[in-house]
Amino acid sequence: MAVYQDLTVGVLRLTPMTVEQIGSIPNPVNGTVAFCTNEGTSGRCLVSYDETAAGWIVVETGAAVSA
């Protein structure tokens, strides 16, 4: 079961991960978000798991994450 939290005030700190580290996340669910650092994904960006695409996408562009 997913856990949801409404953040009304504050800062969300995400650990930077490479494309390889993100790809190794076991059993990601739709909407899982990660902070990606890789030139193939425009440097630093947020990525989200998309069940429809069965893969990670770059939030800002909608493009698939690539190494």
C-alpha positions in Angstrom: 0.0 0.0 0.0 1.4 3.4 -0.9 2.0 6.0 1.7 1.0 9.6 0.9 2.1 12.7 2.7 0.8 16.2 2.0 3.8 18.6 2.3 2.4 22.1 2.9 5.6 23.8 4.1 9.2 22.7 3.9 11.9 21.4 1.7 12.1 17.9 0.1 15.7 16.6 0.0 16.3 13.8 -2.4 19.6 11.9 -2.7 21.1 12.3 -6.2 21.2 8.9 -8.0 22.7 7.8 -11.3 20.6 6.3 -14.1 22.0 2.9 -13.1 21.0 3.3 -9.5 17.5 4.4 -10.4 17.2 1.5 -12.8 18.0 -0.9 -10.0 15.2 0.3 -7.7 13.3 -2.9 -6.9 9.6 -2.9 -7.9 9.0 0.8 -8.6 5.3 1.8 -8.6 3.6 4.4 -10.7 4.5 7.9 -9.6 7.7 7.0 -7.7 10.0 10.0 -7.9 13.8 10.2 -7.8 16.5 12.8 -8.3 18.7 11.9 -11.3 22.2 13.1 -12.1 23.2 12.2 -15.6 24.1 14.1 -18.8 21.8 11.9 -20.8 18.9 13.2 -18.7 19.8 16.9 -19.0 22.2 16.9 -16.1 20.1 17.1 -12.9 16.4 16.4 -13.0 13.5 14.7 -11.4 12.4 11.4 -12.9 9.2 9.5 -12.3 8.2 5.9 -12.8 5.5 5.6 -15.4 3.6 2.2 -15.4 2.2 2.9 -18.9 5.7 3.3 -20.4 7.1 0.6 -18.0 10.0 2.9 -17.3 11.4 6.1 -15.8 10.6 9.4 -17.5 12.2 12.8 -17.1 9.5 15.0 -15.4 10.4 18.2 -17.2 10.3 16.8 -20.7 8.4 13.5 -20.6 11.3 11.8 -22.3 12.5 8.3 -21.3 15.5 8.2 -19.0 18.7 7.1 -20.8 22.3 6.6 -19.7 
